[in-house]
Structures are given as C-alpha cells and as structure tokens.
Amino acid sequence: MATTNATAPKSAPKVKKESQGFQGIKAGWAVIVACAVIAVCIYLFVFGSAGNFKGDIGAPFACMSDAEAMEPAGLVGTVYMGGFVVPIIWTLCFTVIAFAIERFFAIRNAYGRTSLVKFVAEIKKALEANDIAKANKLCDAQRGSVANVVRATLRKYAEMEQNTILTKEQKILAIQKELEEATALEMPMMQENLPIIGSIVTLGTLTGLFGTVLGMIKSFSAMSAGDGGTDSTALATGISEALVNTASGIATGALAVIAYNYYTNKIDRLTFSLDEVGFSIVQTFSATH
C-alpha cells in the first residue's frame, strides 16, 4: 500500500506531459466538409468564370443548351467540362493535402525536439551506465511520444527497484507491460487520420474511373444522336469529361499513396526506436538486479 501511495502522485505529470504539443485533428469529418466547400467554390466560380468560355457569361450561369457559352476557351474551361465529378475528386485531393500537412506536424511532434537516432543512442548510453536520472533528463529535454514512453517505463523501472515483494521475473514483466501500455497510448495519436488517406488511395482512382465512364457514355450518346450525324460539341464535352476525370483521379490516388506510405514509414521508424529503447531498459534491469 505504501508503494502505491508513493507512485500515485507521479501519474498526474505523466498525463500532462503526453498532452503537450500538437496532437493532430480529431474531427476529420470537419476537414472533409471544408475541403468540399473549397472544391465546389473553386469549380463554380474560378474554373466556371466567364473568361474561361467563349460566351459572355460563365458556365454556372449559362443555359446548358447555349452551345457557345458552354464552349471552353482554354484548358481551364475544359477542366470545368469534366462535370460534377471534378469537385468530388478535388475534395478528395484537398483532403489528402490537408491531412498530409496535419500528419507532418503531429508526427514531427511525436519524434521530439532532436534527432530520434541521437536520442535513442544517448538513452542507451545512460542505461549502460545505470544512470536513470540522466535518462529522465534526456526525456524531459526531448519530449515527444518516444520520450513519453521511455519516461513512463523509467518510472516503472524505479518503482520496481524499490519493490521488495515481487520476484525479478515479475518485475521485468511489469516493466515490459508498462512499456506496452505507454506505447499503446501514443500510437493512436500518430495514426490519426491515416486511414482516411489510405481510403482515398482507392477511392480517388475509383471516382476518376466513374467520371470516365460517365464521359464515355455522353460521347457515345452524341455519336448516336441526330439523323446520322454527330453532335460535335456534345462529343467533345463527353471526351473532355472522361479525360479530365481520369487524370484527376489518377493524380489524387498517386498523391494519397505517396502520403500514406511516407507517414506509415515514419511511424514504423518511431515504433522501431521504441522497441529498441524498451529492450535496452529491460536488459539493463535484468543485468543489474
């Protein structure tokens, strides 16, 4: 009971330390909605403005039967002719960009203030010298998720040193359990919103394919319309829609793949560092007790 009372006050600073710094955006849906609003506004009022078409008014305000008003004057107008699927793909693209920026700051905070490799090396040196106080000072200076996990494990290390009831094997298991629990608390913060980026990897490509199919349907409808003739404007519109959506979908999917793999690799490196330091702490306790 005395041991429990001695360690209870230390739990409050632990929670406070882990809550410091940028933890990421929790309401991912709000980011998606904001990106959708931005995408629709850009599509309607920038790409659909009058200067991008041969008519006197912009495409959003022109009658769809007004062939002149709906005829693009350049590439921007052609992109607009991709149809309603374009802002959907842009929403996915902007979402990837937003979450990629958000993950950059969140994972950088998780790594801490200095080089993670250097921090791990210094912690291992302190443990080899059995200098737990120095290891704690290094954690205070480093901060971040790795430092939080190491600090929590070192607390349990010090607690087990004072424990005279448990066996050595039980103490080692207690330290390992503390390491695993501390790691489990930090991992959700590092992986926040990554599943959304991972979903867009496939969803972006499929949405582009959907837009492509719609464009081809319009093209074939234009070819079969009329008395043996072809509506060239409708045919061009259908082809534009197909190609614009294909390009947009592929670009969005590629961007999502790059972002997802990059941050997954960063998290894997951080997890490896946690395993390395945790193993060193356990081995130090086993060798010195």
C-alpha positions, 0 to 999 in steps of 0.5 A, spaced: 500 500 500 505 504 501 508 503 494 502 505 491 501 511 495 508 513 493 507 512 485 500 515 485 502 522 485 507 521 479 501 519 474 498 526 474 505 529 470 505 523 466 498 525 463 500 532 462 506 531 459 503 526 453 498 532 452 503 537 450 504 539 443 500 538 437 496 532 437 493 532 430 485 533 428 480 529 431 474 531 427 476 529 420 469 529 418 470 537 419 476 537 414 472 533 409 466 538 409 471 544 408 475 541 403 468 540 399 466 547 400 473 549 397 472 544 391 465 546 389 467 554 390 473 553 386 469 549 380 463 554 380 466 560 380 474 560 378 474 554 373 466 556 371 468 564 370 466 567 364 473 568 361 474 561 361 468 560 355 467 563 349 460 566 351 459 572 355 457 569 361 460 563 365 458 556 365 454 556 372 450 561 369 449 559 362 443 555 359 446 548 358 443 548 351 447 555 349 452 551 345 457 557 345 457 559 352 458 552 354 464 552 349 471 552 353 476 557 351 482 554 354 484 548 358 481 551 364 474 551 361 475 544 359 477 542 366 470 545 368 467 540 362 469 534 366 462 535 370 460 534 377 465 529 378 471 534 378 469 537 385 468 530 388 475 528 386 478 535 388 475 534 395 478 528 395 485 531 393 484 537 398 483 532 403 489 528 402 493 535 402 490 537 408 491 531 412 498 530 409 500 537 412 496 535 419 500 528 419 507 532 418 506 536 424 503 531 429 508 526 427 514 531 427 511 532 434 511 525 436 519 524 434 521 530 439 525 536 439 532 532 436 534 527 432 530 520 434 537 516 432 541 521 437 536 520 442 535 513 442 543 512 442 544 517 448 538 513 452 542 507 451 548 510 453 545 512 460 542 505 461 549 502 460 551 506 465 545 505 470 544 512 470 536 513 470 536 520 472 540 522 466 535 518 462 529 522 465 533 528 463 534 526 456 526 525 456 524 531 459 529 535 454 526 531 448 519 530 449 515 527 444 511 520 444 518 516 444 520 520 450 513 519 453 514 512 453 521 511 455 519 516 461 513 512 463 517 505 463 523 509 467 518 510 472 516 503 472 523 501 472 524 505 479 518 503 482 520 496 481 527 497 484 524 499 490 519 493 490 521 488 495 515 483 494 515 481 487 520 476 484 525 479 478 521 475 473 515 479 475 518 485 475 521 485 468 514 483 466 511 489 469 516 493 466 515 490 459 507 491 460 508 498 462 512 499 456 506 496 452 501 500 455 505 507 454 506 505 447 499 503 446 497 510 448 501 514 443 500 510 437 493 512 436 495 519 436 500 518 430 495 514 426 490 519 426 487 520 420 491 515 416 486 511 414 482 516 411 488 517 406 489 510 405 481 510 403 482 515 398 488 511 395 482 507 392 477 511 392 480 517 388 482 512 382 475 509 383 471 516 382 476 518 376 474 511 373 466 513 374 467 520 371 470 516 365 465 512 364 460 517 365 464 521 359 464 515 355 457 514 355 455 522 353 460 521 347 457 515 345 450 518 346 452 524 341 455 519 336 448 516 336 444 522 336 441 526 330 439 523 323 446 520 322 450 525 324 454 527 330 453 532 335 460 535 335 460 539 341 456 534 345 462 529 343 467 533 345 464 535 352 463 527 353 471 526 351 473 532 355 469 529 361 472 522 361 479 525 360 479 530 365 476 525 370 481 520 369 487 524 370 484 527 376 483 521 379 489 518 377 493 524 380 489 524 387 490 516 388 498 517 386 498 523 391 494 519 397 499 513 396 505 517 396 502 520 403 500 514 406 506 510 405 511 516 407 507 517 414 506 509 415 514 509 414 515 514 419 511 511 424 514 504 423 521 508 424 518 511 431 515 504 433 522 501 431 526 506 436 521 504 441 522 497 441 529 498 441 529 503 447 524 498 451 529 492 450 535 496 452 531 498 459 529 491 460 536 488 459 539 493 463 534 491 469 535 484 468 543 485 468 543 489 474 538 486 479 
